[in-house]
Amino acid sequence: MPLIAGPAAIATLLQLTQTVGLPITLLALAVNLGLLVLSFAQAENLMRLIGPSALRAVSKIVSLLLAAIAVNLSRRGLTAG
């Protein structure tokens, strides 16, 4: 569960609420949770369809994206204070 709703997710939601407003943030959260439920339900089929090497590549891309978001949030925090 921490990977789904951990501190980084909560910080991102707070940042999005300040940036684009509450309605759009809630809509984005609902869409993401829907995609999460769908991907969990179809995990075996996705694994067979994508394959282990492509799954590792997607994992690395997502990790890079999360690192970029973390750097952006840290940079904004440092320049705001």
matplotlib code that plots the C-alpha trace (Angstrom):
import matplotlib.pyplot as plt

x = [0.0, 2.8, 3.6, 0.1, -0.7, 2.7, 4.2, 5.2, 1.7, 0.3, 2.8, 2.1, -1.6, -1.1, 1.1, -1.4, -4.2, -2.3, -1.3, -4.4, -7.2, -9.1, -11.6, -8.9, -6.8, -9.7, -10.5, -6.8, -6.8, -9.9, -8.6, -5.3, -7.0, -9.2, -6.2, -4.5, -7.5, -7.6, -3.9, -4.0, -7.0, -5.2, -1.7, -1.2, -2.4, -0.3, 2.8, 2.2, 1.5, 4.4, 7.0, 9.6, 12.2, 9.7, 8.3, 11.8, 12.1, 8.8, 9.8, 13.0, 11.2, 8.6, 11.5, 13.1, 9.8, 9.4, 12.9, 12.2, 9.0, 10.9, 13.6, 11.0, 9.2, 12.4, 13.5, 10.1, 10.4, 13.9, 13.0, 9.7, 11.3]
y = [0.0, 2.6, 2.5, 3.4, 6.0, 6.8, 10.2, 11.0, 10.4, 12.6, 15.4, 15.2, 15.5, 18.5, 20.1, 19.4, 20.9, 24.2, 24.2, 23.1, 23.1, 20.5, 19.3, 18.5, 16.9, 14.7, 13.7, 12.8, 10.8, 8.9, 8.1, 6.9, 4.7, 3.2, 2.4, 0.9, -1.4, -2.4, -3.2, -5.2, -7.2, -7.9, -8.3, -11.9, -11.1, -7.9, -9.9, -12.5, -9.8, -7.5, -10.0, -9.7, -7.7, -5.0, -5.0, -4.2, -1.4, 0.1, -0.1, 1.8, 4.5, 4.9, 5.1, 7.8, 9.7, 9.5, 10.8, 13.7, 14.5, 14.3, 16.7, 19.1, 19.1, 19.6, 22.4, 24.2, 23.7, 25.2, 28.2, 28.9, 29.4]
z = [0.0, 0.6, -3.1, -3.9, -1.3, 0.3, 1.3, -2.3, -3.6, -0.9, -1.5, -5.3, -4.6, -2.4, -5.0, -7.8, -5.7, -5.3, -9.0, -10.9, -8.3, -6.3, -9.0, -11.6, -8.9, -7.7, -11.3, -12.0, -8.7, -9.7, -13.2, -11.7, -9.2, -11.9, -14.0, -10.9, -10.2, -13.9, -14.0, -10.8, -12.1, -15.4, -14.0, -15.2, -18.7, -18.9, -17.8, -20.5, -23.1, -22.3, -21.2, -18.4, -20.3, -21.4, -17.9, -16.5, -19.1, -18.1, -14.5, -15.1, -17.1, -14.3, -11.7, -13.8, -14.0, -10.2, -9.6, -11.9, -10.0, -6.7, -8.0, -9.2, -5.9, -4.0, -6.3, -5.9, -2.1, -1.9, -4.1, -2.3, 1.1]

ax = plt.figure().add_subplot(projection="3d")
ax.plot(x, y, z, "-o")
ax.set_aspect("equal")
plt.show()
